[in-house]
């Protein structure tokens, strides 16, 4: 029994010695950022770093590209840094970090996703008026255009406008790009507006959101509302305005009629001072005119 216990203890001590058992295992590749999909904005730069720890310090690490331009790579013992500068759409694709240590090989795959999402939203019509049936919001020079990545919302304050019906996005290429320029798109979402009970439209906003792995961006554009013009006023408002106008016109008309009546009465009944004068018939005055310059005899 003593010999058996001694052999068992010797075996356990051997497993715990450096260079044996678990200590020979190599840690997996460490990649920063660790996500399998990394998003980078069009024209921006991004670094991918890959490390491998090896017990004897003899680890080799290298980035490789699959059917795509790799980018600038700097590698040293146990580390490799991939830098993508001024990212274009052609820079999107898969990168693989390959490391080896003690005859063992490891790899880690990263998919680089290039996106474009400038703050360029336009609204149609430029200003809403009561009775407009639809409103449209367009995001310019964007990619990707997958509905899972790019979405639109019509907001009343911070909440979606109830009753608004989205009619589905329309995707078109932007103006034909010049040589070596990336192809971007404009995406338009339209909504059928609900009937609003008030002639004064509330403050509405169009919001476009880009959702990518590890990234969420939003842009918002106000939808101005124009004041209703005369031909856009509802019938009830027209009627009330007409009645108010007639009432305002009746008061000065009454005062004018009353004043004219008083003047007419004053002409038919002259003041008392004038009534005291002797009354001369009109024909008498005419006769006196005929006898001017003649002798009374």
ABEGO torsion letter per residue (X at the ends): XAAAAAAAAAAAAAAABBGBEAAABBBBBBBOBABABBBBBBGBBBBBBBBBBBAAGABBBBBBBBGBBAEBBBBBBGBBBBBBBGBBAAABEBBBBBBBBGGBBBBBBBBBBBBBBBBBBBBOBABBBBGBABBBBBBBGBOBABAAABBBBBBBEABBBBGBBBAEBBBBBBBBBBBGBBBBBBBBBBBBBBBBABABBBBBBBBBBBBBBGBBBBBBBBBBBBBBBAAABBAAAAAAAAAAAAAAAAAAAAAAAAAAAAAAAAAABBBAAAAABBBBBAAAAAAAAAABGBBAX
